[in-house]
Amino acid sequence: MSASVKPRASSGARPVQRSDAKPREAGAWLDTIGAWLLGIIWILPLLYAVWAAVHPPAYATRFDLFAPWTLENFARAWEAAPFPRYYLNTFMLVTMVLVAQLVLSTMAGYAFARLEFRGREFLFLLVLLQLMVMPDVLIVENYRTMSWLGVRDTVFAIALPYFASAFGIFLLRQTFKTIPRELEEAARVEGASALQVLLKVYVPLGKPTYIAYGLVSVSYHWNNFLWPLIITNSVEARPLTVGLQVFSSTDQGIDWSVITAATLLSAAPLLVAFLLFQRQFVQSFLRAGIR
Amino acid sequence: MNRTLNAVYAWLLLLPAMVLLVAFTHYPALATLWHSFFSTPKGRRPAVFVGMENYQVMLQDPVFWRALINNLWFALGTVPVAVGIALLMALWVNRGLAGRGFLRLSYFTPTVLPMVAVANIWLFFYTPQYGLLAQILQWFGLTGPNWLGTRETALPALMMVSVWKEAGFFMIFYLAALQGVSPSLREAAMLEGASRWQYFRRVLWPLLMPTTLFVLINALINAFRLIDHVVVMTHGGPDNASTLLLFYIYQIGFSFWDTAYAATLTVVLLLVLGIIAAIKFRWLDKRTHYQ
């Protein structure tokens, strides 16, 4: 899998490479060696996972260049846990969260960026507080709330606390602030309603922010673990991360081949997307990083 | 639009986001404080007001102190290292090193991989006798300890994983900052005959200061929120040597179902996050948030 994807990803990045490196500098070689050493250490866990997953169990901990290849570990992992269900749950979770976040953040971001009203500063402060205190920390109370709502052990319950995102609101507020007011006024003159202005002027111009935020949000919720672990206890609601944990803590001795195969299965969609769109991914994180 | 109508429109736009923010961030934070003064309801016996009793129990709870001290060490050990490596990575990747595409990819992959999946792989690395670390040490005729099963090494082993997981993400922020530095500064410094170190020390480092503060704060918040790898790799053991605050809260709240005591512990965590938030607002956000 990785063998066919990786060359493409790296060749896609090659054109950006600047040629202003001066090999004459004495330190340049040291830099290159250091950077590569770190790079290899950083990718080693992934390489190991791929190695163990595509070789028979006997080679999971014994590294032999001539070990035979196999895809059986994936088949065994697939049969040992209800992966289709987990995929579906994770997919529903990520979609639900993203749609809600985009809609709510757009509305709130626009209000904070362009409308004058009393209490704006105070409300914005309330939003910013969530940047420090994420719902992950308040697990006990949020569990209570979910029980009270009667939605425990559902995908909806995993998603609900994250629908309103301070980061999203903040990011879109900043983006909308950079859009010239004249555009809005022109649209108003044309007879556009308030909602039309938002949908026809602000949303299209905020597209890069939406993409960047979307990627950050999807990867965060794809990987989120603690809250889903607490709020779900059945296969019907479990996302991949929790499923993987339940799967790998079964006490039938540790079968690294199957665990690594399952690990790759859980991370695969995000990982493949990342390998294919590496540059866009990093760029969008870059963009989202600038505050 | 007149002013009243404007305000109504703004509040309508903000309503859904604010309701959810209050429901899953502000209300639970206050409810946590409230419930920390009550006993845990058991069976038919409802919660009774116990005042500071939970706090007295907490102050005499050796595991709480262990978790708090562990968490402080964890923050102290991971934050500066992760941020330092992130800066190094960004400096390397920002220049035209050979294989820059691969390096960016490998530095950043840990960020996209689910922590749970990653923890499984590291679990193998740390396995005594046949784990990767043990095998590498064997080449040199050394025998490593049982990394995750020994009190002295369990927490440092987890810290390693965190540094590995986070450095690539923080690199992005530095990369963003570095790309904003005008190349003419470098040329001017070189013309003046400055060495690379001098250029870094006198020009880059001060320019990167806001980014460093921002990354430090985020790393600090993360250090107090991390839990996934504790759940997967050590479960706080051995002998609570790797118990962190949020993990202890999770354990008390969802293994022992002592919700009142979990609330008390959460108050401490909120206090810690509050202190970090205060620092953040004082130092950083005055400029960026309210322009």
Contacts between the chains, C-beta under 8 A, distances in Angstrom:
chain1	res1	chain2	res2	distance
A	9	B	101	7.3
A	9	B	105	6.3
A	10	B	99	7.9
A	10	B	101	4.3
A	10	B	102	5.3
A	10	B	105	6.9
A	11	B	101	7.8
A	12	B	101	7.5
A	13	B	100	7.1
A	13	B	101	3.0
A	13	B	104	6.8
A	13	B	105	7.5
A	14	B	101	5.9
A	16	B	100	7.7
A	16	B	101	7.7
A	17	B	96	5.9
A	17	B	100	5.4
A	17	B	101	7.1
A	18	B	95	7.7
A	18	B	96	4.2
A	19	B	96	6.1
A	20	B	95	7.9
A	20	B	96	5.5
A	21	B	95	6.2
A	21	B	96	3.7
A	21	B	97	6.7
A	21	B	98	7.9
A	25	B	196	7.7
A	27	B	196	6.5
A	31	B	92	6.2
A	31	B	95	7.6
A	31	B	97	6.4
A	32	B	97	5.5
A	32	B	98	5.6
A	34	B	88	8.0
A	34	B	92	7.4
A	35	B	89	7.8
A	35	B	92	4.2
A	35	B	93	7.6
A	35	B	97	5.4
A	35	B	103	5.6
A	36	B	99	6.8
A	36	B	103	7.2
A	38	B	85	7.4
A	38	B	88	7.6
A	38	B	89	6.9
A	38	B	92	7.9
A	38	B	107	7.4
A	39	B	99	7.6
A	39	B	102	6.5
A	39	B	103	4.6
A	39	B	106	4.3
A	39	B	107	6.5
A	40	B	106	7.3
A	41	B	164	7.8
A	42	B	106	4.7
A	42	B	107	5.4
A	42	B	109	7.0
A	42	B	110	6.6
A	42	B	164	6.7
A	42	B	167	7.9
A	42	B	168	6.7
A	43	B	105	7.5
A	43	B	106	3.6
A	43	B	109	6.0
A	45	B	110	7.6
A	45	B	113	7.9
A	45	B	118	6.3
A	45	B	121	4.4
A	45	B	122	6.5
A	45	B	125	7.2
A	45	B	164	7.8
A	46	B	109	5.6
A	46	B	113	7.0
A	46	B	121	7.8
A	48	B	121	6.1
A	48	B	124	7.2
A	48	B	125	7.6
A	48	B	132	6.7
A	49	B	117	8.0
A	49	B	121	5.3
A	52	B	124	7.7
A	61	B	124	7.5
A	61	B	130	4.6
A	61	B	131	7.5
A	61	B	135	7.6
A	104	B	16	5.4
A	104	B	17	4.4
A	104	B	20	7.2
A	105	B	17	7.2
A	107	B	13	4.2
A	107	B	14	7.1
A	107	B	16	7.1
A	107	B	17	6.7
A	108	B	13	6.4
A	108	B	14	5.3
A	108	B	17	4.2
A	108	B	18	7.6
A	110	B	13	6.4
A	111	B	9	7.9
A	111	B	10	4.5
A	111	B	13	4.1
A	111	B	14	5.0
A	112	B	14	7.9
A	115	B	6	5.9
A	115	B	7	7.9
A	115	B	9	6.7
A	115	B	10	4.1
A	115	B	13	7.5
A	116	B	3	7.6
A	116	B	6	6.5
A	116	B	10	7.9
A	117	B	6	6.4
A	117	B	7	4.0
A	117	B	10	4.3
A	117	B	11	6.9
A	118	B	7	6.6
A	120	B	10	7.6
A	121	B	290	8.0
A	123	B	14	6.4
A	123	B	18	6.5
A	126	B	18	7.2
A	126	B	21	6.5
A	126	B	22	7.5
A	126	B	26	6.6
A	127	B	17	7.7
A	127	B	21	6.4
A	128	B	285	7.5
A	128	B	289	6.9
A	129	B	25	6.7
A	129	B	26	7.1
A	129	B	277	7.5
A	130	B	21	5.9
A	130	B	25	4.8
A	132	B	221	6.4
A	132	B	273	5.0
A	132	B	274	7.3
A	132	B	276	6.7
A	132	B	277	4.2
A	132	B	280	7.4
A	133	B	25	5.8
A	133	B	29	6.1
A	133	B	270	6.5
A	133	B	273	5.8
A	133	B	277	8.0
A	134	B	25	8.0
A	134	B	225	6.9
A	135	B	24	4.9
A	135	B	25	6.4
A	135	B	28	7.7
A	136	B	225	6.1
A	136	B	246	7.9
A	137	B	225	6.5
A	137	B	246	6.9
A	137	B	266	6.9
A	137	B	269	6.0
A	137	B	270	7.0
A	137	B	273	6.9
A	138	B	24	7.3
A	138	B	25	7.1
A	138	B	28	4.0
A	138	B	29	6.2
A	138	B	32	6.4
A	138	B	266	6.8
A	139	B	249	7.1
A	139	B	250	6.7
A	139	B	253	6.5
A	139	B	254	7.6
A	140	B	32	6.9
A	140	B	35	7.9
A	140	B	249	7.3
A	140	B	253	4.7
A	140	B	259	5.5
A	140	B	262	4.7
A	140	B	263	5.8
A	140	B	266	6.3
A	141	B	27	7.6
A	141	B	28	3.4
A	141	B	29	7.8
A	141	B	31	4.9
A	141	B	32	5.4
A	141	B	35	7.5
A	141	B	263	7.5
A	141	B	266	8.0
A	142	B	24	5.9
A	142	B	28	5.5
A	143	B	253	7.6
A	143	B	254	7.7
A	144	B	31	7.7
A	144	B	259	7.6
A	145	B	23	6.9
A	145	B	24	7.3
A	145	B	28	6.9
A	160	B	20	7.6
A	160	B	24	7.3
A	161	B	20	7.8
A	161	B	24	4.0
A	163	B	20	5.1
A	164	B	16	7.4
A	164	B	17	4.4
A	164	B	18	7.5
A	164	B	19	8.0
A	164	B	20	3.7
A	164	B	21	4.6
A	164	B	24	7.4
A	166	B	21	7.2
A	169	B	17	6.4
A	170	B	289	7.9
A	194	B	1	7.4
A	194	B	9	6.2
A	219	B	111	7.6
A	219	B	112	5.7
A	222	B	114	6.8
A	223	B	112	8.0
A	223	B	113	7.5
A	223	B	114	4.0
A	223	B	115	6.1
A	223	B	116	7.7
A	225	B	114	7.2
A	225	B	115	6.2
A	225	B	116	5.1
A	225	B	227	7.9
A	225	B	228	4.6
A	225	B	231	7.5
A	226	B	227	5.4
A	226	B	228	6.6
A	226	B	231	7.6
A	226	B	246	7.7
A	226	B	250	6.9
A	229	B	231	7.4
A	230	B	250	7.3
A	230	B	254	5.8
A	240	B	114	7.4
A	241	B	114	5.2
A	241	B	116	4.8
A	241	B	117	7.6
A	242	B	116	8.0
A	244	B	114	7.5
A	244	B	116	5.6
A	244	B	117	6.2
A	244	B	120	7.4
A	245	B	116	5.3
A	245	B	231	7.2
A	245	B	232	6.3
A	248	B	120	5.4
A	248	B	232	7.8
A	249	B	232	7.9
A	254	B	127	8.0
A	256	B	124	5.6
A	259	B	120	5.5
A	259	B	124	8.0
A	260	B	120	7.6
A	260	B	121	6.9
A	260	B	124	7.9
A	263	B	117	4.3
A	263	B	120	5.3
A	263	B	121	6.5
A	264	B	117	7.9
A	266	B	114	6.1
A	266	B	116	7.7
A	266	B	117	5.4
A	267	B	112	7.7
A	267	B	113	5.3
A	267	B	114	5.6
A	267	B	117	4.9
A	270	B	112	5.5
A	270	B	113	7.8
A	270	B	114	7.8
A	271	B	109	7.8
A	271	B	112	6.4
A	271	B	113	6.9
A	274	B	108	7.9
A	274	B	109	7.3
A	274	B	112	4.6
A	275	B	105	7.6
A	278	B	101	7.8
A	278	B	104	7.4
A	278	B	105	5.7
A	278	B	108	7.9
A	281	B	108	7.7
A	281	B	112	7.5
A	282	B	104	6.2
A	282	B	108	6.1
A	282	B	172	6.8
A	282	B	175	8.0
A	285	B	108	7.9
A	285	B	111	7.8
A	285	B	169	7.8
A	285	B	172	4.7
A	286	B	172	5.7
A	286	B	175	6.2
A	286	B	176	4.8
A	286	B	179	7.6
A	287	B	176	7.9
A	289	B	172	5.1
A	289	B	173	4.6
A	289	B	176	4.8
A	290	B	176	5.1
A	291	B	214	7.2
A	291	B	288	5.9
